[in-house]
């Protein structure tokens, strides 16, 4: 039986609205930056505040809202001057979160030792954030426990202390490029730096596409994503291009809180993993989903400009 013309048009319009809503939902991503106030080697003449100012400028230009920077406050013991990085972050209107005091590995510690390092990071966060929300926690190395006993104990501690876990779904290990960039900049090796730029974007594009594909396999749909980056020197070169690329892929930048309103983040994979991983890696493990392995240019990056 044929639908009347008006009904047909209404049906088509409804389908269009649903598809547009789905697309908008799928394209949302929160950007997060780890290891404040410092990560990796610096090229000659560059300071930690230079790195922070450049990254903040790129984020502001892209209109990325309230990007969380996750703090390891112990770094201030050796370089107290780097407190300026955290102050710049706050002056930009961006929030800070907890990444443990000294980037402690949960695999290499007991749950109690780990909890104490979470608590040790809090005085600096309270001082800088005041009454604003600093109760977001990012696991160092994305290692959430190599045993279920550890995993459960730390998760309960975080829950008791009103933390939200800042999960990750998009990650291409951007930090790998920082050391090679510092070495190549010191040698004024322009050709190698161009290779770094190309390999960074190629890897980013490949892994962002793979992670979006993995999300569909794991959840049966697109999800809101959380991207992990680091406060390293090479981001001063590449972040504007990366953000432009993401916009070209239809991504809309949202806050971490908005991204994690997606029901995907309410599901606990409840798996113990020695090597850790993103939320998608954990869900893949929990659901026994096979996904083709991919390789980053580890050997080339390690050998470059040495």
Buried (B, 14 or more C-beta within 10 A) or exposed (E): EEEEEEEEEEEEEEEEEEEEEEEEBBBBBBBBBBBBBBBBBBBEEBBBBBBBBBBBBBBEEBEBBBBBBBBBBBBBEEEEEBBBBBBBBBEBEBBBBBBBBBBBBBBEBEBEEBBBBBBBBBEBBEEBBEEEBBBBBBBBBBBBBBEEEBBBBBBEBBEEBEBBBBBBBBBBBBBBBBBBBBBBBBEEBEEBBEBBBEBBBEBBBEBBEBBBEBBEBBBEEBBBBBBBBBBBBBBBBBBBBBBEBBBEEEBBBBBBBBBBBBEBBEEBBEBBBEEBBBBBBBBBBBEEEEEEEEEBBEEEBEEBBE
